[in-house]
Amino acid sequence: MTESSPDLTLPNVGPGPDPLSLTDLTEPVAPADPTTTDEAEPAHDAVLLLLHRDHHAGQCRRQVRAVADRYDEFRDRGCQVVSVVPEPRDRVEEWQERYDLPFPLCADPEATAGEAFDQPVRLGPVGRHFDLVGRMPAAVVLDIRDPAALEVVATYRGRTNMDRPEIDELLATLDRRT
């Protein structure tokens, strides 16, 4: 499955630019060792976008901690993780203060990322109004090697609040992509 990806710009309370745009992650960086090359290269080949349910959701909190514990494995695969919580900045800042995540953590009070990437919401209008009840988790892998055409290469959409991919499954998805 491949489809083009919308570019989003969201407030970021974690490491990286604030606000954060997906295209920001495609920007070339100077080489770590300028004696080996003069050319800037992209810092990442892929983005793993984790679309969470709510600030209060325990499973989402466990997921970001588990990804943080294994973040080096994502970095080794050229992947930047970005977590998106459909809450105001101050609530999302609580996560960053508590967990000190090594990747961008974005606030999305209007759930624009969830809408853009078809994050599942159950229970109709009630579920859309109360994210904790209605919004289901999602994970989206983007190929960002071509900044002009960010591409969705894999999507996992949860059917229940507990339904989310295991870390090993996400890493295997990244391995298959390359």
C-alpha positions as CSV (number, residue, x, y, z in Angstrom):
1,M,0.0,0.0,0.0
2,T,1.3,3.4,-0.9
3,E,-0.5,6.7,-0.9
4,S,0.6,10.3,-0.7
5,S,0.8,11.9,2.7
6,P,-0.6,15.2,3.8
7,D,2.0,17.6,5.4
8,L,0.9,18.5,8.9
9,T,2.3,21.2,11.2
10,L,1.7,20.7,14.9
11,P,3.0,22.1,18.2
12,N,5.9,19.9,19.4
13,V,6.7,19.6,23.2
14,G,9.5,17.0,22.7
15,P,12.9,17.2,20.9
16,G,13.0,18.8,17.5
17,P,11.5,21.9,16.0
18,D,8.4,23.6,17.4
19,P,6.1,23.7,15.6
20,L,7.0,20.4,13.8
21,S,6.1,19.8,10.2
22,L,6.5,16.4,8.5
23,T,8.5,18.0,5.8
24,D,10.9,19.4,8.5
25,L,12.0,15.8,9.0
26,T,13.2,15.6,5.3
27,E,15.7,18.4,5.7
28,P,19.3,17.4,4.9
29,V,21.8,17.7,7.8
30,A,25.5,18.4,7.6
31,P,27.6,15.3,7.7
32,A,28.8,14.1,11.1
33,D,32.3,13.6,9.7
34,P,33.0,16.3,7.1
35,T,36.3,14.6,6.1
36,T,34.3,11.7,4.5
37,T,31.8,13.8,2.5
38,D,30.9,17.4,1.9
39,E,27.3,16.7,1.0
40,A,24.4,17.0,3.4
41,E,22.2,14.0,3.7
42,P,18.7,13.5,5.0
43,A,18.7,12.6,8.7
44,H,15.8,10.1,8.2
45,D,14.4,7.8,5.5
46,A,11.1,7.1,7.3
47,V,8.8,8.5,10.0
48,L,6.7,6.3,12.3
49,L,3.7,8.4,13.3
50,L,2.0,7.1,16.4
51,L,-1.6,8.5,16.7
52,H,-2.7,8.1,20.3
53,R,-6.2,8.0,21.8
54,D,-6.1,10.5,24.6
55,H,-3.9,12.1,27.3
56,H,-5.4,9.7,29.9
57,A,-5.1,6.5,27.9
58,G,-2.8,4.1,29.9
59,Q,-2.1,1.9,26.8
60,C,-0.9,5.0,24.9
61,R,1.4,6.0,27.8
62,R,2.8,2.5,27.9
63,Q,3.4,2.5,24.2
64,V,5.4,5.7,24.2
65,R,7.6,4.4,27.0
66,A,8.1,1.1,25.2
67,V,9.1,2.9,22.0
68,A,11.4,5.3,23.9
69,D,13.1,2.2,25.5
70,R,13.9,0.9,22.1
71,Y,14.3,4.2,20.2
72,D,17.9,3.4,19.1
73,E,16.5,0.5,17.1
74,F,14.3,2.9,15.2
75,R,17.1,5.4,14.7
76,D,19.4,2.5,13.4
77,R,16.8,1.9,10.7
78,G,16.7,5.6,9.7
79,C,13.3,6.2,11.3
80,Q,12.1,9.2,13.2
81,V,9.3,8.4,15.6
82,V,6.7,11.1,16.1
83,S,3.9,10.7,18.7
84,V,0.7,12.7,18.3
85,V,-1.8,13.2,21.1
86,P,-5.2,14.7,20.4
87,E,-5.0,17.1,23.3
88,P,-4.0,20.7,24.0
89,R,-0.3,21.5,24.4
90,D,-0.4,21.8,28.2
91,R,-1.7,18.2,28.6
92,V,0.8,16.8,26.2
93,E,3.6,18.7,28.0
94,E,2.7,16.6,31.1
95,W,3.7,13.5,29.1
96,Q,7.0,15.0,28.1
97,E,7.8,16.1,31.7
98,R,6.9,12.7,33.1
99,Y,8.5,10.4,30.4
100,D,11.3,12.6,28.9
101,L,10.7,11.1,25.5
102,P,13.6,11.2,23.0
103,F,11.4,11.9,20.0
104,P,8.9,14.6,18.9
105,L,5.7,14.6,20.9
106,C,3.0,16.7,19.2
107,A,-0.2,18.3,20.5
108,D,-3.2,18.0,18.2
109,P,-6.3,19.4,19.9
110,E,-8.3,19.4,16.7
111,A,-7.2,15.8,15.8
112,T,-6.1,16.9,12.4
113,A,-3.5,14.2,12.1
114,G,-6.1,11.6,13.0
115,E,-8.5,12.9,10.4
116,A,-5.7,13.1,7.8
117,F,-4.6,9.5,8.3
118,D,-8.0,8.0,8.9
119,Q,-7.5,7.2,12.6
120,P,-10.5,5.0,13.6
121,V,-13.2,6.5,15.8
122,R,-16.0,4.4,17.1
123,L,-19.4,5.4,18.6
124,G,-20.1,8.2,16.1
125,P,-20.4,11.8,17.4
126,V,-20.0,10.7,21.0
127,G,-16.7,9.0,20.2
128,R,-15.5,12.1,18.2
129,H,-16.3,14.3,21.2
130,F,-14.7,12.0,23.8
131,D,-11.4,10.8,22.4
132,L,-10.8,8.4,25.4
133,V,-14.0,6.5,24.5
134,G,-14.1,6.7,20.8
135,R,-10.6,7.3,19.3
136,M,-8.6,4.1,18.5
137,P,-4.8,4.0,18.2
138,A,-3.1,4.0,14.9
139,A,0.5,3.7,13.5
140,V,1.5,5.1,10.2
141,V,4.9,4.5,8.5
142,L,5.9,7.2,6.0
143,D,8.7,7.0,3.4
144,I,10.2,10.5,3.4
145,R,13.2,10.0,1.1
146,D,11.5,12.2,-1.5
147,P,10.5,15.5,0.3
148,A,8.2,16.4,-2.6
149,A,6.2,13.2,-2.2
150,L,5.9,11.9,1.4
151,E,4.4,8.4,1.0
152,V,2.4,6.3,3.4
153,V,3.9,2.8,3.1
154,A,2.2,1.0,6.0
155,T,-0.7,1.7,8.3
156,Y,-2.0,-0.1,11.4
157,R,-5.4,1.0,12.6
158,G,-6.6,-0.4,16.0
159,R,-10.1,-1.8,16.3
160,T,-10.1,-1.5,20.1
161,N,-8.2,0.6,22.7
162,M,-5.8,-2.3,23.3
163,D,-5.3,-3.1,19.6
164,R,-1.9,-1.7,18.6
165,P,1.2,-3.2,16.9
166,E,4.0,-4.6,19.0
167,I,7.4,-2.9,18.8
168,D,8.9,-5.9,16.9
169,E,6.1,-5.7,14.4
170,L,6.8,-1.9,13.8
171,L,10.6,-2.6,13.4
172,A,9.9,-5.5,11.0
173,T,7.7,-3.1,8.9
174,L,10.6,-0.7,8.7
175,D,13.0,-3.6,7.7
176,R,10.6,-4.7,4.9
177,R,10.4,-1.1,3.6
178,T,14.1,-0.8,3.0
